[in-house]
Amino acid sequence: MTNPTFKGVTVAIAGGAGFVGSNLAKMLLKEDIKKLILVDNLLSADMANVPNDPRVEFIPRSITNPEVLERLPDDLDYAYQLTTFHGNQSSIADPMRDHMHNNYTSLSMFHRLSQIKNLKKVVYAAAACAVAEKTYGEATATDEEAPVSLFHDSPYSVSKIIGELYGNYYWKQENLPFVKARFMNVYGPGEILGAGRWRGTVHTIWRNVTPTFIFKSLHEEALPLDDEGRTSRDFIFVEDMARGLMAAALHGKPSEAYNLASGKETTIRELAETINRLTGNPTPVELKPRRPWDSSGNRFGSAAKAERDLGFKAEVGIEDGLQRTVEWTRENMDVIKRCMAQHVHFVPDAQRYL
């Protein structure tokens, strides 16, 4: 039996203009695919990330829209559900919007995809943080069989688990070829601070830790370290994540979960100090107390199952990945500041960067 490839296939990505979705799209376009359908309502994304290619059909609407769902062709080969209401803090501020943009999107998409009988695979962006053991001591690598708690720190985390449950239901009842790709902390080029519409908190601008730290470091600011930077994460470069998502579609077994991880633990303080060294930021870090809602502690993922079953292994080390992300941020500062400028009436402090 020959190995499956993406040559000549049709792929749909919900969340295709987002950070991870757009990097995946660009990598898929190198694989001689037939057609790429990108669906994104641009809630937390920007048109700058949409590839300019005749094989791309971009639909700037929500995947929950019935007309959009009907536009998904019956000869669709692969699909990705990457939409999200970004991220923990925004979900805490507005749990109802989190429900609509996370839970309802997954349910709507899986229901429609279950009607496409020749679909080869649908890959769901699950969250490793929703299953990882929380510890403030020495962490051990979380594998795919880790137990799921019924107590979570944010509606975002709850939503990610619910997405897995909906997918499992459609796999069991409708034979949906559903694969769970559990994300670690993805970073890299294409994550635009301020991209999209106002989402209720300052984290509309200040997104994940890596792009925020790089931007502030380039402006010679003190990087704020919650819990004095002692917490740790598994950081994976976005191009590695895109390769992992492709491997999950081609080789993943329906109903199975796979960590897409570097398998390496990095403390937030180590991350900050590396970024400051790469940017030449002379300002010392700022030590702060733990966030009251956050009990996530120290964690990283086991990469063993994905390497064994998918043939996937992260290739880009954090030093190289951060250097490439710093360079991308410098080169795309105009786009970043344009997106930030959309929200200065909500976040007046951002005015000083524009």
C-alpha positions as CSV (number, residue, x, y, z in Angstrom):
1,M,0.0,0.0,0.0
2,T,1.4,3.4,-1.0
3,N,1.7,6.2,1.6
4,P,-1.1,8.7,1.3
5,T,-0.3,12.2,0.1
6,F,-2.0,15.6,-0.4
7,K,-1.4,15.5,-4.2
8,G,-4.6,16.3,-6.1
9,V,-6.9,16.6,-3.0
10,T,-9.3,19.2,-1.7
11,V,-8.8,20.5,1.8
12,A,-10.9,22.8,4.0
13,I,-9.5,24.7,7.0
14,A,-11.9,26.4,9.4
15,G,-9.8,29.1,11.0
16,G,-7.7,29.2,7.8
17,A,-6.7,32.9,8.1
18,G,-5.5,32.5,11.7
19,F,-2.0,32.0,12.9
20,V,-1.7,28.2,12.7
21,G,-4.3,27.9,9.9
22,S,-2.5,30.2,7.6
23,N,0.9,28.5,8.2
24,L,-0.8,25.2,7.5
25,A,-2.4,26.6,4.3
26,K,1.0,27.8,3.0
27,M,2.5,24.4,3.6
28,L,-0.3,22.5,2.0
29,L,-0.1,24.7,-1.1
30,K,3.5,23.3,-1.6
31,E,2.0,19.8,-1.8
32,D,0.3,20.1,-5.2
33,I,-3.2,20.0,-3.8
34,K,-6.2,20.6,-6.0
35,K,-8.1,23.1,-4.0
36,L,-7.9,24.8,-0.6
37,I,-11.0,26.2,1.1
38,L,-10.3,28.6,3.9
39,V,-13.2,29.6,6.2
40,D,-12.6,32.4,8.7
41,N,-14.8,35.2,10.1
42,L,-11.7,37.2,10.9
43,L,-12.6,37.5,14.5
44,S,-9.0,37.1,15.6
45,A,-7.3,37.0,12.2
46,D,-6.2,39.4,9.4
47,M,-6.4,39.2,5.6
48,A,-2.6,39.6,5.5
49,N,-2.3,35.9,6.4
50,V,-4.5,34.7,3.5
51,P,-2.3,33.1,0.7
52,N,-2.6,34.6,-2.7
53,D,-3.0,31.5,-4.8
54,P,-5.6,30.5,-7.5
55,R,-6.3,27.2,-5.7
56,V,-7.5,29.1,-2.6
57,E,-11.2,29.9,-2.0
58,F,-11.5,32.2,0.9
59,I,-14.9,32.4,2.7
60,P,-14.9,35.4,5.2
61,R,-17.7,34.0,7.3
62,S,-18.2,31.7,10.3
63,I,-18.2,28.0,9.8
64,T,-21.5,27.9,11.8
65,N,-23.3,29.7,8.9
66,P,-25.6,27.1,7.2
67,E,-24.8,28.5,3.7
68,V,-21.0,28.1,4.4
69,L,-21.5,24.6,5.6
70,E,-23.5,23.7,2.4
71,R,-20.6,25.1,0.3
72,L,-18.3,22.5,1.6
73,P,-18.1,20.1,-1.3
74,D,-19.2,16.5,-1.1
75,D,-15.9,15.4,-2.7
76,L,-13.9,17.0,0.2
77,D,-10.9,14.9,1.1
78,Y,-9.5,16.5,4.3
79,A,-10.8,19.0,6.8
80,Y,-9.3,20.9,9.8
81,Q,-11.2,22.5,12.6
82,L,-8.9,25.2,13.9
83,T,-11.3,27.9,14.9
84,T,-11.2,29.3,18.4
85,F,-12.3,32.2,20.6
86,H,-8.8,33.4,21.5
87,G,-8.0,32.6,24.3
88,N,-8.2,31.9,28.1
89,Q,-8.6,35.5,29.3
90,S,-11.2,36.4,26.6
91,S,-13.2,33.3,27.5
92,I,-13.2,34.2,31.2
93,A,-14.4,37.7,30.3
94,D,-17.2,36.5,28.0
95,P,-18.0,32.7,28.4
96,M,-21.1,33.0,26.1
97,R,-19.0,34.2,23.1
98,D,-16.5,31.5,23.9
99,H,-19.3,29.0,23.7
100,M,-20.5,30.3,20.3
101,H,-17.1,30.5,18.8
102,N,-15.7,27.2,20.2
103,N,-18.4,24.7,21.1
104,Y,-20.9,25.7,18.4
105,T,-18.3,25.9,15.7
106,S,-17.1,22.3,16.4
107,L,-20.6,20.9,16.6
108,S,-21.7,22.6,13.4
109,M,-18.7,21.5,11.4
110,F,-18.7,17.9,12.6
111,H,-22.4,17.5,11.9
112,R,-21.9,18.7,8.3
113,L,-18.7,16.7,7.8
114,S,-20.5,13.5,9.0
115,Q,-22.6,13.8,5.8
116,I,-19.5,13.7,3.5
117,K,-19.1,9.9,3.3
118,N,-15.8,9.9,1.4
119,L,-14.0,12.3,3.7
120,K,-10.6,10.8,4.5
121,K,-9.9,12.7,7.8
122,V,-11.0,15.6,9.9
123,V,-8.3,16.9,12.3
124,Y,-9.4,18.9,15.4
125,A,-7.2,21.4,17.2
126,A,-7.5,20.1,20.7
127,A,-5.6,21.6,23.7
128,A,-3.0,19.8,25.7
129,C,-3.6,22.3,28.6
130,A,-7.0,20.8,29.1
131,V,-5.7,17.4,30.0
132,A,-2.2,18.1,31.3
133,E,-1.4,17.4,35.0
134,K,-1.0,20.7,36.9
135,T,2.0,20.8,39.2
136,Y,4.3,23.4,40.7
137,G,7.0,20.8,41.3
138,E,9.0,18.7,38.8
139,A,6.9,18.1,35.7
140,T,6.7,14.8,33.8
141,A,5.7,14.6,30.2
142,T,2.0,14.4,29.7
143,D,1.0,11.6,27.4
144,E,-2.3,11.2,25.4
145,E,-3.8,8.9,28.1
146,A,-3.7,11.5,30.8
147,P,-7.0,11.7,32.7
148,V,-9.3,14.6,32.1
149,S,-10.3,16.6,35.1
150,L,-13.9,18.0,35.5
151,F,-12.4,21.2,37.0
152,H,-10.9,23.7,34.6
153,D,-9.3,27.2,34.8
154,S,-11.3,28.8,31.9
155,P,-14.2,28.3,29.6
156,Y,-11.7,28.0,26.8
157,S,-10.2,24.9,28.3
158,V,-13.7,23.5,28.9
159,S,-14.6,24.2,25.2
160,K,-11.6,22.4,23.9
161,I,-12.6,19.3,25.8
162,I,-16.2,19.6,24.6
163,G,-14.8,19.7,21.0
164,E,-13.1,16.4,21.6
165,L,-16.4,14.9,23.0
166,Y,-18.4,16.1,20.0
167,G,-15.9,14.6,17.6
168,N,-15.8,11.3,19.5
169,Y,-19.6,11.2,19.3
170,Y,-19.7,11.6,15.6
171,W,-16.9,9.1,15.1
172,K,-18.8,6.5,17.2
173,Q,-22.3,7.2,15.8
174,E,-21.6,8.4,12.2
175,N,-18.1,7.0,11.5
176,L,-16.6,10.5,11.2
177,P,-12.9,9.9,10.7
178,F,-12.0,12.2,13.5
179,V,-8.5,12.8,14.8
180,K,-7.5,14.9,17.8
181,A,-4.3,16.9,17.5
182,R,-3.4,18.2,21.0
183,F,-1.6,21.6,20.7
184,M,1.2,22.7,22.9
185,N,2.2,26.4,23.0
186,V,2.6,27.2,19.4
187,Y,4.8,30.2,18.4
188,G,6.3,31.6,15.3
189,P,5.8,33.9,12.3
190,G,2.2,34.9,11.5
191,E,0.8,35.5,15.0
192,I,-0.3,39.2,14.6
193,L,-0.9,41.2,17.8
194,G,-4.3,42.9,17.5
195,A,-5.5,40.9,14.6
196,G,-9.2,40.8,14.2
197,R,-12.1,42.5,16.1
198,W,-12.3,43.6,19.7
199,R,-12.8,40.5,21.9
200,G,-13.5,42.1,25.3
201,T,-10.1,42.3,26.9
202,V,-6.7,43.8,26.3
203,H,-5.6,40.3,25.2
204,T,-7.2,41.2,21.8
205,I,-3.8,42.9,21.4
206,W,-1.6,41.0,23.8
207,R,-2.1,37.5,22.6
208,N,0.1,34.6,23.5
209,V,3.2,35.0,25.6
210,T,5.8,34.7,22.8
211,P,4.6,37.4,20.4
212,T,3.8,39.7,23.3
213,F,7.3,39.2,24.8
214,I,9.0,39.7,21.5
215,F,7.1,42.9,20.7
216,K,7.7,44.4,24.1
217,S,11.3,43.3,24.1
218,L,11.9,45.0,20.7
219,H,10.6,48.2,22.4
220,E,13.0,47.7,25.3
221,E,10.3,47.1,27.9
222,A,10.4,44.9,31.0
223,L,8.8,41.6,30.3
224,P,6.2,40.8,33.0
225,L,6.7,37.3,34.5
226,D,3.6,36.0,36.3
227,D,4.5,33.7,39.2
228,E,8.1,35.1,38.7
229,G,8.4,33.1,35.5
230,R,8.6,29.7,37.3
231,T,5.8,28.1,35.3
232,S,6.8,26.0,32.3
233,R,5.4,25.1,28.9
234,D,6.2,23.0,25.8
235,F,6.9,25.5,23.0
236,I,6.6,24.2,19.4
237,F,7.5,26.2,16.3
238,V,4.5,26.9,14.0
239,E,6.1,25.2,10.9
240,D,6.6,22.1,13.0
241,M,2.9,22.3,14.1
242,A,1.8,22.6,10.5
243,R,3.8,19.5,9.6
244,G,2.3,17.7,12.6
245,L,-1.2,18.6,11.5
246,M,-0.5,17.3,8.0
247,A,0.9,14.0,9.5
248,A,-2.2,13.7,11.6
249,A,-4.4,13.9,8.5
250,L,-2.4,11.5,6.5
251,H,-1.5,8.9,9.2
252,G,-3.7,9.5,12.2
253,K,-6.1,6.8,13.3
254,P,-9.7,7.9,13.7
255,S,-10.7,8.5,17.4
256,E,-7.1,8.8,18.5
257,A,-5.4,11.8,20.1
258,Y,-1.8,12.8,19.3
259,N,0.3,15.4,21.1
260,L,2.0,17.8,18.7
261,A,4.8,18.7,21.0
262,S,8.5,19.4,21.1
263,G,8.8,17.2,24.2
264,K,10.9,19.8,25.9
265,E,10.1,21.9,28.9
266,T,10.9,25.6,29.0
267,T,10.1,28.0,31.9
268,I,8.6,31.3,31.1
269,R,11.6,33.0,32.6
270,E,13.9,31.1,30.3
271,L,11.7,32.1,27.4
272,A,11.9,35.8,28.4
273,E,15.7,35.8,29.0
274,T,16.3,34.2,25.6
275,I,14.1,36.7,23.8
276,N,15.8,39.6,25.6
277,R,19.2,38.3,24.5
278,L,18.1,37.8,20.9
279,T,16.6,41.3,20.7
280,G,19.3,43.0,22.8
281,N,16.8,44.3,25.3
282,P,18.7,45.9,28.2
283,T,15.6,46.2,30.5
284,P,15.4,43.6,33.3
285,V,12.3,41.3,33.6
286,E,9.5,42.3,36.0
287,L,8.6,39.6,38.6
288,K,4.9,39.5,39.3
289,P,2.6,37.2,41.4
290,R,0.6,34.3,40.0
291,R,-2.6,35.1,38.2
292,P,-5.5,34.3,40.5
293,W,-7.4,32.2,37.9
294,D,-4.4,30.3,36.7
295,S,-3.4,26.9,38.3
296,S,-1.7,25.6,35.2
297,G,1.8,25.3,36.8
298,N,4.6,23.4,35.0
299,R,3.9,21.1,32.1
300,F,5.2,19.7,28.8
301,G,4.1,17.0,26.4
302,S,5.2,13.6,25.5
303,A,6.1,13.4,21.8
304,A,6.6,9.7,21.7
305,K,3.2,8.6,20.3
306,A,3.2,11.1,17.4
307,E,6.8,10.1,16.4
308,R,5.9,6.4,16.6
309,D,2.4,6.5,14.9
310,L,2.6,9.6,12.7
311,G,6.3,9.7,11.9
312,F,6.3,13.3,13.2
313,K,9.0,14.9,15.2
314,A,9.6,18.6,15.9
315,E,12.7,19.8,14.1
316,V,13.1,23.5,15.0
317,G,14.8,24.2,18.4
318,I,13.5,27.1,20.5
319,E,16.6,29.3,20.0
320,D,16.3,29.0,16.2
321,G,12.5,29.4,16.3
322,L,12.6,32.5,18.5
323,Q,15.3,34.1,16.3
324,R,13.1,33.5,13.2
325,T,10.1,34.9,15.0
326,V,12.0,38.0,16.1
327,E,13.1,38.6,12.5
328,W,9.6,38.2,11.2
329,T,8.3,40.6,13.9
330,R,10.8,43.3,12.8
331,E,9.9,42.8,9.1
332,N,6.1,42.9,9.7
333,M,6.0,45.7,12.3
334,D,3.8,47.8,10.1
335,V,1.1,45.1,9.8
336,I,1.3,44.5,13.5
337,K,0.8,48.1,14.4
338,R,-2.0,48.5,11.9
339,C,-3.9,45.7,13.6
340,M,-3.1,47.1,17.1
341,A,-4.4,50.6,16.0
342,Q,-7.9,49.1,15.5
343,H,-8.2,48.8,19.3
344,V,-6.5,51.9,20.8
345,H,-9.8,53.3,22.0
346,F,-10.2,50.2,24.1
347,V,-6.5,49.9,25.1
348,P,-5.2,53.5,25.3
349,D,-1.7,52.3,26.4
350,A,-1.2,50.8,23.0
351,Q,-1.1,54.4,21.5
352,R,2.5,54.8,22.5
353,Y,3.6,52.1,20.0
354,L,1.8,53.6,17.0
